[in-house]
Amino acid sequence: MNKLNVKIGNIELKNPLICGSGEQFIELIGIEKALKHGAGAVVIKSTNESTAAKVQLHKTDYTVIDSNFKQLPWDQTPPRDASLFNRSGLHPKPFNEWLELAIRADLMAKKYNSYAIASLIPADLDKLIEHAKIIEASGIRVLEVNVGAPHGDEAVKGAIMLEREASHIKEITQKIRDAVNVPLWIKLTGQSSEIPAMVKAAKDAGADAVTLMGRFMGFIPDIETGEPILGTHAAYGGPWALPLTAHQLVKSRKLIGSDFQMIATNGARDGYDMIRFMMAGASAVQMTSAIFTDGYAVIDKTLRQLEKYLEQKNMNTTDLIGLAADRVKTYAEQDSKVDHWRKFTPE
Ligand SMILES: Cc1cc2nc3c(=O)[nH]c(=O)nc-3n(C[C@H](O)[C@H](O)[C@H](O)COP(=O)(O)O)c2cc1C
């Protein structure tokens, strides 16, 4: 086995860097670029049957924000601590055209020893099942279903489903699993108080893996104009989200054990972040914003950083999975540092 290989269910990826679904993967050319740069897999821009979800793509807007909540110009590589604030919609093409693209993309990915993954964001559940069956019949090798897109509450009613309850995750996953055998990844929201329970629900209902966790919704006033930046609530993500996602990975691993694969999303910007996510229990890591703002060279850079780290430490990627998660202690298990708090008391 190659040093970088990882397994997600029965699928073997040549490396754990997955390009997460986003605007770069609306067209074949963007997917091809990611494959050429060495991505272990690419998730195609999501689709569903809703016209409103497609129309929403024409109302998207994107801005990069620094730590003073100042908007940064698009034509410059943002600093590492910048956040992305944006609205998004779904793939603009009708399902049949999206499917054609997805088939071509996965055939192309095969040549790169990689995967182009179909992605559905449900609107209506019966329609989702119908689409999942068509995707399976088409020969596409992996399906990700995102039941936690952050825009769900702000989008036109019925355009995008956003599920926050473990019982719903179980029901939806079970319905898909009963209908298709294709490797199934369930992508979960970060906007729920029961994320580990949702992971367990997806596992129990037969998912091959979960992807967690979706970004949060934010609101940023511009203090010069008094206007909301971008005019609306919007999804907000940055490297600050990494510890929040990692926390849920660790809690989920504790609940479900190490024999079920989790894919991290939300917060990775480079190879060291990938290592952090894997040490928290992820078997692979999706990167979206970093490629969106910094370009495809991020893929090469990230893989080089990961490879160099593994070489220096004489490790394989699989050695990283859960390394830190399995060493976590409770507050009660910590050594006592009597009077440690006094260092905050003024003289
Ligand atoms: C512009 C943009 C569009 C996105 N579109 C989708 C999408 O269509 N389907 C999906 O499942 N996730 C979508 N996402 C979410 C990303 O795949 C990813 O989960 C999220 O951005 C957090 O990861 P990151 O910190 O690497 O960006 C989108 C994200 C961005 C920034």
PDBQT file of the ligand as one rigid body, heavy atoms in Angstrom, charges set to zero:
ROOT
HETATM    1  C1  LIG A 401     -18.737  28.612  -2.970  1.00  0.00    +0.000 C 
HETATM    2  C2  LIG A 401     -19.081  27.333  -2.286  1.00  0.00    +0.000 A 
HETATM    3  C3  LIG A 401     -20.021  26.478  -2.864  1.00  0.00    +0.000 A 
HETATM    4  C4  LIG A 401     -20.342  25.269  -2.233  1.00  0.00    +0.000 A 
HETATM    5  N1  LIG A 401     -21.235  24.429  -2.823  1.00  0.00    +0.000 NA
HETATM    6  C5  LIG A 401     -21.496  23.224  -2.270  1.00  0.00    +0.000 A 
HETATM    7  C6  LIG A 401     -22.350  22.303  -2.917  1.00  0.00    +0.000 A 
HETATM    8  O1  LIG A 401     -22.903  22.543  -3.989  1.00  0.00    +0.000 OA
HETATM    9  N2  LIG A 401     -22.573  21.108  -2.306  1.00  0.00    +0.000 N 
HETATM   10  C7  LIG A 401     -21.990  20.772  -1.113  1.00  0.00    +0.000 A 
HETATM   11  O2  LIG A 401     -22.208  19.673  -0.616  1.00  0.00    +0.000 OA
HETATM   12  N3  LIG A 401     -21.170  21.638  -0.486  1.00  0.00    +0.000 NA
HETATM   13  C8  LIG A 401     -20.914  22.847  -1.036  1.00  0.00    +0.000 A 
HETATM   14  N4  LIG A 401     -20.056  23.712  -0.403  1.00  0.00    +0.000 N 
HETATM   15  C9  LIG A 401     -19.483  23.346   0.901  1.00  0.00    +0.000 C 
HETATM   16  C10 LIG A 401     -18.050  22.838   0.763  1.00  0.00    +0.000 C 
HETATM   17  O3  LIG A 401     -17.965  21.665  -0.001  1.00  0.00    +0.000 OA
HETATM   18  C11 LIG A 401     -17.393  22.618   2.145  1.00  0.00    +0.000 C 
HETATM   19  O4  LIG A 401     -18.098  21.629   2.838  1.00  0.00    +0.000 OA
HETATM   20  C12 LIG A 401     -17.333  23.889   2.979  1.00  0.00    +0.000 C 
HETATM   21  O5  LIG A 401     -16.964  25.004   2.199  1.00  0.00    +0.000 OA
HETATM   22  C13 LIG A 401     -16.354  23.767   4.147  1.00  0.00    +0.000 C 
HETATM   23  O6  LIG A 401     -15.060  23.380   3.742  1.00  0.00    +0.000 OA
HETATM   24  P1  LIG A 401     -13.852  24.421   3.469  1.00  0.00    +0.000 P 
HETATM   25  O7  LIG A 401     -13.483  25.025   4.785  1.00  0.00    +0.000 OA
HETATM   26  O8  LIG A 401     -12.764  23.574   2.886  1.00  0.00    +0.000 OA
HETATM   27  O9  LIG A 401     -14.370  25.432   2.503  1.00  0.00    +0.000 OA
HETATM   28  C14 LIG A 401     -19.738  24.929  -1.008  1.00  0.00    +0.000 A 
HETATM   29  C15 LIG A 401     -18.801  25.810  -0.444  1.00  0.00    +0.000 A 
HETATM   30  C16 LIG A 401     -18.461  26.978  -1.062  1.00  0.00    +0.000 A 
HETATM   31  C17 LIG A 401     -17.438  27.878  -0.427  1.00  0.00    +0.000 C 
ENDROOT
TORSDOF 0
